[in-house]
Amino acid sequence: MQKKDTTSSDPGGVLTWLGSNIGRILVSLIVPILTFVILWQGYIFLRDTDAPQIVIVLVAIVWGVGGVALLFYVSNWLVEKLPGAWIQRLQPYVFVGPAIALLMWFLALPVLRTLYLSFIDDISREFVGFENYAFAFTDRIMLEAFRNNFLWMVVGTSVSVILGLLIAVLADRSKFESAYKAIIFLPMAISFVGSGVIWKFVYAYKGEGVGIQEIGLLNAIVVGLGGESQAWLLMPPWNNFLLIVIMVWMQTGYAMVLLSSAIKGIPTELLEAARVDGATEVQAFFRITIPYIQGTLITVTTTILIFSLKLFDIVRVMTGGNNGTNVIANEFYIQRFTYNNSGRASAIAIILLIAIIPIMVYNLRQFRERKAF
């Protein structure tokens, strides 16, 4: 005989169920609230405390790591209190949920706010429509920045990838491969600001009239060969190419490592069969090696392209964007923090984001086709 459900028709049955489960309900409410209070108090302490620096650091580590662990544990514990079907539906989101929330808070919302500010005037009070975008596409300095970014994209990216591929192929045949790769990859361990400072000494110049002429490494070589020292960073448009050299110096190692790894994945049988059939090394390179590593080649190229579009540190440290070297990201910095024009700065940021999106979409499609994720 089927048992009749009395909880739906009998209020007493509902009260009986609540009475027997009141402890579980209270715990399910109190535990998340207590977790939130603990995390919030840790934030308040770090924000307002005057404690010694070492104490703040220790509390930040314990609060950050422990708080994340506590958040995951409590969320998972709550989900496991649900019926089995709901556990399977919700448990994956316990782990991806915080990441999605952080992306929404620190990425999606700022993008939407920046888009809103791009239609507002310099003090964020009056709506000006597309006036800020009109400035971005008509101002002489902005057009110069677009031109320079295009130069970085074409010259910097192509030279970095070509050199990285060439070194990867040649180093693969040397018994000192590890040493060569370590030396070439070393600049990747240096920050962009640090690289700018290093190369500023390379291009350093002090004009005549100074008691002792101070020159950088490049000018020392020029003078040693019988020439005259030059103010290299004051010579447009060649100063842009000298700055691109810094990017090539840093990104060639990155391209070399990834392409070398892809080349090592080529089956030796393919190359041996090509040589048996009479193919030269050049023919084997272009007809076997390049097609086989095409996916990695595209990934490396698009990654360096995105870097060249977002470029800021090198130009800021070396020239500050002066003498015809300005780029989009540096002009954004100038408009926002020098001229305090948040409207124009936001419009420039949105333009930069729109310029990067097609490259990222193409990159993701390539990943999907190769089933990278």
Sequence and secondary structure as in RCSB ss.txt:
>XXXX:A:sequence
MQKKDTTSSDPGGVLTWLGSNIGRILVSLIVPILTFVILWQGYIFLRDTDAPQIVIVLVAIVWGVGGVALLFYVS
NWLVEKLPGAWIQRLQPYVFVGPAIALLMWFLALPVLRTLYLSFIDDISREFVGFENYAFAFTDRIMLEAFRNNF
LWMVVGTSVSVILGLLIAVLADRSKFESAYKAIIFLPMAISFVGSGVIWKFVYAYKGEGVGIQEIGLLNAIVVGL
GGESQAWLLMPPWNNFLLIVIMVWMQTGYAMVLLSSAIKGIPTELLEAARVDGATEVQAFFRITIPYIQGTLITV
TTTILIFSLKLFDIVRVMTGGNNGTNVIANEFYIQRFTYNNSGRASAIAIILLIAIIPIMVYNLRQFRERKAF
>XXXX:A:secstr
      TTT HHHHHHHHHHHHHHHHHHHHHHHHHHHHHHHHHHHHHH    HHHHHHHHHHHHHHHHHHHHHHH
HHHHTTS HHHHHHHHHHHHHHHHHHHHIIIIIHHHHHHHHHTTB TTS SB TTHHHHHHHH HHHHHHHHHHH
HIIIIIHHHHHHHHHHHHHHHTT TTHHHHHHHHHGGGGS HHHHHHHHHHHS B  TTSSS  B HHHHHHHHT
T     GGGSTTHHHHHHHHHHHHHHHHHHHHHHHHHHHTS HHHHHHHHHTT  HHHHIIIIIHHHTHHHHHHH
HHHHHHHHHH  HHHHHHTTTTTTT  HHHHHHIIIIIS  HHHHHHHHHHHHHHHHHHHHHHHHHHHHTT  
